[in-house]
């Protein structure tokens, strides 16, 4: 079983190296991460403002 998992992880690593070559792929991953983070922060701020505004009524 250990040999199977070693071969599986090696094949996944090889596949990732072949498919995600260059800085462009890494840059795209980080750009997506930044926008997801910005969207998350905006959603949290909107929820907090709604809770504060709703509590004053």
Secondary structure, DSSP 4 states (H G I P E B T S, - for coil): -HHHHHHHHHHHHHHHHHHS-HHHHHHHHHHHHHHHHHHHHHHHHHHHHHHHHHHH-
